[in-house]
Amino acid sequence: MQYRIADLCIEYDAKYPLLQQRSQKYAVQVDKMALPLSVTQADIDEYRSQAPHLDNGSLEYLLMGARFYEKLLYFKGMLLHASAVVVDGEAYLFTAPSGTGKSTHTGLWLEYFKDKAYILNDDKPALRIVQGRCYAYGTPFSGKFDISKNERVPLKGIAVVARAETNSIERLPQREAIFALLNQTVRPRSVELYTKLLETVHVLVTQVPIYQLHCNISMDAVQTSYNEMRKGNAP
């Protein structure tokens, strides 16, 4: 089967229902050559030693996500562990370690903005630089609840979320922004791929504002983050 993910034509055979179901909304019929990805049963069996609690379908899903991420790096792209919410046609990303509350925060955006907002991807949106502009994309690799849309949206800003009693947001210096993004993606072992990741991150932090957001679970947290991030001033 062929799929269009982050404006890339990808071809892979999903053997198990989890990957099959999550890939459906990205399926396409195209004539041009697609980029091949593969996960074999041998790959799954080998990876099982690292995650013995997962079934074959979950392992295939994780491995295919890793294969896609490696391919994405060759096209000025990366996956970011983040929840991406869209308001007025622009994507706002919130990244943090699991359990910090990024999905809770974007859920508050949906309550606050109602029909004006939706989730683009709730776990691993793709980021790409296309013709000098930075975009966020939905991907099939979308976390526990499979919340994603097969869309490309201009990237407005990225905020690193930390829990706090009071709400505040500030722009991160570029050096800190680089480490913040690297901490929320997979760092390839290959020198070639790691170099490509650094090149993409460098463009992102020079063109897209990166913030530190301290927030609680309240509508005031939404107002605090949105009021600053909507300005969208380049660093």
VEXDREN-2710 file (C-alpha; in Angstrom, 1 decimal):
% VEXDREN-2710
k/r/px/py/pz
1/MET/0.0/0.0/0.0
2/GLN/1.0/3.6/-0.7
3/TYR/0.5/6.4/1.8
4/ARG/1.1/10.2/1.7
5/ILE/2.6/11.2/5.0
6/ALA/4.1/14.7/5.5
7/ASP/3.9/15.3/1.7
8/LEU/6.1/12.2/1.1
9/CYS/4.8/9.2/-0.8
10/ILE/5.6/6.1/1.3
11/GLU/5.0/2.5/0.5
12/TYR/4.8/-0.3/3.1
13/ASP/2.8/-3.4/3.9
14/ALA/1.1/-3.4/7.3
15/LYS/0.7/-6.9/8.6
16/TYR/-1.2/-6.2/11.8
17/PRO/-4.5/-4.3/12.5
18/LEU/-3.0/-1.4/14.6
19/LEU/-0.8/-0.1/11.8
20/GLN/-3.4/-0.9/9.1
21/GLN/-6.1/1.0/10.9
22/ARG/-4.0/4.1/11.7
23/SER/-2.6/4.3/8.2
24/GLN/-6.0/4.3/6.4
25/LYS/-6.6/8.0/6.4
26/TYR/-3.1/8.5/4.7
27/ALA/-3.7/5.9/1.9
28/VAL/-3.3/7.1/-1.7
29/GLN/-3.2/5.7/-5.1
30/VAL/-0.3/7.2/-7.1
31/ASP/1.7/6.4/-10.2
32/LYS/5.1/7.7/-9.3
33/MET/7.7/5.7/-7.4
34/ALA/7.1/5.7/-3.6
35/LEU/9.7/5.5/-0.9
36/PRO/9.8/1.9/0.4
37/LEU/9.7/1.1/4.1
38/SER/9.6/-2.4/5.7
39/VAL/9.3/-4.1/9.0
40/THR/9.8/-7.9/8.9
41/GLN/8.7/-10.5/11.4
42/ALA/12.4/-11.0/12.2
43/ASP/12.7/-7.2/13.1
44/ILE/9.7/-7.6/15.4
45/ASP/11.1/-10.7/17.1
46/GLU/14.4/-9.0/17.6
47/TYR/12.9/-5.8/19.0
48/ARG/10.7/-7.8/21.4
49/SER/13.6/-8.3/23.8
50/GLN/13.5/-4.5/24.4
51/ALA/9.7/-4.4/24.9
52/PRO/8.5/-7.9/26.0
53/HIS/5.2/-6.5/27.2
54/LEU/4.1/-5.4/23.7
55/ASP/2.3/-7.6/21.1
56/ASN/3.3/-8.0/17.5
57/GLY/1.0/-5.2/16.3
58/SER/2.4/-2.7/18.7
59/LEU/6.0/-3.6/17.9
60/GLU/5.3/-3.3/14.1
61/TYR/3.7/0.1/14.7
62/LEU/6.6/1.4/16.7
63/LEU/9.2/0.1/14.3
64/MET/7.4/1.5/11.2
65/GLY/7.3/4.9/13.0
66/ALA/11.1/4.6/13.5
67/ARG/11.6/3.7/9.8
68/PHE/9.5/6.6/8.7
69/TYR/11.4/9.0/11.0
70/GLU/14.7/8.0/9.5
71/LYS/13.4/8.6/6.0
72/LEU/11.9/11.9/7.0
73/LEU/15.3/13.2/8.1
74/TYR/16.4/13.1/4.4
75/PHE/13.7/15.6/3.5
76/LYS/14.4/18.4/6.0
77/GLY/12.0/16.9/8.5
78/MET/11.7/15.4/11.9
79/LEU/9.2/13.9/14.3
80/LEU/8.6/15.8/17.6
81/HIS/7.0/14.3/20.7
82/ALA/4.3/16.9/21.0
83/SER/0.6/17.7/20.9
84/ALA/-0.3/19.9/18.0
85/VAL/-3.4/22.1/18.0
86/VAL/-4.5/24.2/15.1
87/VAL/-6.3/27.6/15.5
88/ASP/-7.2/29.9/12.6
89/GLY/-5.1/27.7/10.2
90/GLU/-1.9/27.8/12.2
91/ALA/-0.3/25.1/14.3
92/TYR/0.8/25.5/17.9
93/LEU/2.9/22.7/19.3
94/PHE/3.3/21.8/23.0
95/THR/6.1/19.4/23.9
96/ALA/7.2/17.8/27.1
97/PRO/8.1/14.5/28.6
98/SER/5.1/12.0/28.9
99/GLY/2.9/12.7/31.8
100/THR/3.6/16.5/32.0
101/GLY/0.3/17.6/30.6
102/LYS/0.8/18.7/27.1
103/SER/-2.3/16.9/25.8
104/THR/-4.3/18.2/28.8
105/HIS/-3.2/21.7/27.8
106/THR/-4.2/21.3/24.1
107/GLY/-7.5/19.8/25.3
108/LEU/-8.1/23.2/27.1
109/TRP/-7.5/24.9/23.8
110/LEU/-10.3/22.9/22.3
111/GLU/-12.6/24.0/25.1
112/TYR/-11.6/27.6/24.8
113/PHE/-11.7/28.0/21.1
114/LYS/-14.4/25.4/20.4
115/ASP/-15.0/25.0/16.6
116/LYS/-12.1/27.2/15.8
117/ALA/-9.6/24.6/17.0
118/TYR/-8.7/21.0/16.4
119/ILE/-5.9/18.6/17.1
120/LEU/-3.5/17.9/14.2
121/ASN/-1.6/15.2/16.0
122/ASP/-1.5/14.3/19.7
123/ASP/1.8/12.5/19.9
124/LYS/4.3/12.7/17.0
125/PRO/3.5/15.4/14.5
126/ALA/6.0/15.7/11.6
127/LEU/7.8/19.0/11.1
128/ARG/9.3/19.9/7.7
129/ILE/10.9/22.8/6.0
130/VAL/9.3/23.1/2.5
131/GLN/10.5/25.9/0.2
132/GLY/11.8/27.8/3.2
133/ARG/8.7/27.6/5.3
134/CYS/8.1/25.5/8.4
135/TYR/5.1/23.2/8.5
136/ALA/3.5/20.7/10.9
137/TYR/1.8/17.6/9.7
138/GLY/-0.4/14.9/11.1
139/THR/1.0/11.4/11.0
140/PRO/-0.3/7.9/11.7
141/PHE/2.0/7.8/14.7
142/SER/-0.4/9.5/17.0
143/GLY/-0.3/8.0/20.5
144/LYS/-2.8/6.1/22.5
145/PHE/-6.0/7.6/21.2
146/ASP/-5.0/8.0/17.5
147/ILE/-5.9/11.7/17.3
148/SER/-4.6/13.0/14.0
149/LYS/-5.5/14.6/10.7
150/ASN/-3.8/14.1/7.3
151/GLU/-3.0/17.8/6.8
152/ARG/-0.2/20.3/6.4
153/VAL/-0.4/23.4/8.5
154/PRO/2.0/26.4/8.9
155/LEU/3.9/26.1/12.1
156/LYS/3.3/29.1/14.4
157/GLY/5.3/28.3/17.5
158/ILE/6.5/25.5/19.8
159/ALA/6.2/25.6/23.6
160/VAL/8.0/23.4/26.1
161/VAL/5.5/22.7/28.9
162/ALA/6.3/22.5/32.6
163/ARG/3.8/22.3/35.4
164/ALA/3.4/25.3/37.7
165/GLU/0.9/26.9/40.1
166/THR/0.9/30.2/38.1
167/ASN/1.0/30.7/34.3
168/SER/3.9/32.3/32.5
169/ILE/5.6/32.1/29.1
170/GLU/8.9/33.3/27.8
171/ARG/10.9/33.0/24.6
172/LEU/13.8/30.6/24.8
173/PRO/17.2/31.6/23.5
174/GLN/18.3/29.7/20.4
175/ARG/20.8/27.5/22.2
176/GLU/18.2/26.4/24.8
177/ALA/15.6/26.0/22.1
178/ILE/17.9/23.6/20.2
179/PHE/18.4/21.4/23.2
180/ALA/14.7/21.5/24.0
181/LEU/13.8/20.1/20.6
182/LEU/16.5/17.5/20.7
183/ASN/15.3/16.3/24.1
184/GLN/11.8/15.6/22.6
185/THR/12.8/13.6/19.5
186/VAL/14.9/10.5/18.8
187/ARG/18.6/11.2/18.3
188/PRO/19.8/8.9/15.5
189/ARG/23.0/6.9/16.1
190/SER/24.1/7.4/12.5
191/VAL/26.4/10.5/12.2
192/GLU/24.8/11.2/8.8
193/LEU/21.3/11.2/10.1
194/TYR/22.2/13.1/13.3
195/THR/23.7/15.8/11.1
196/LYS/20.6/16.1/9.1
197/LEU/18.5/16.3/12.3
198/LEU/20.7/19.2/13.5
199/GLU/20.4/21.0/10.2
200/THR/16.6/20.8/10.5
201/VAL/16.5/21.9/14.1
202/HIS/18.8/24.8/13.3
203/VAL/16.3/26.1/10.7
204/LEU/13.4/25.6/13.0
205/VAL/14.9/27.6/15.8
206/THR/15.9/30.4/13.5
207/GLN/12.4/30.7/11.9
208/VAL/10.0/29.5/14.5
209/PRO/9.6/31.0/18.0
210/ILE/10.3/28.4/20.8
211/TYR/9.0/29.1/24.3
212/GLN/9.1/27.8/27.8
213/LEU/5.5/27.6/29.2
214/HIS/4.9/27.2/32.9
215/CYS/1.2/26.4/33.4
216/ASN/-1.6/25.0/35.5
217/ILE/-4.8/23.4/34.3
218/SER/-6.9/26.4/33.6
219/MET/-8.3/28.6/30.8
220/ASP/-5.9/31.3/32.0
221/ALA/-3.1/29.0/30.9
222/VAL/-4.6/28.9/27.4
223/GLN/-4.9/32.7/27.3
224/THR/-1.3/33.1/28.6
225/SER/0.2/30.8/25.9
226/TYR/-2.0/31.9/23.0
227/ASN/-1.6/35.6/23.6
228/GLU/2.2/35.3/23.4
229/MET/2.5/32.7/20.8
230/ARG/0.0/34.2/18.3
231/LYS/2.4/37.2/17.9
232/GLY/4.6/34.8/16.0
233/ASN/7.6/37.1/15.8
234/ALA/10.6/35.3/14.3
235/PRO/13.5/34.9/16.7
END
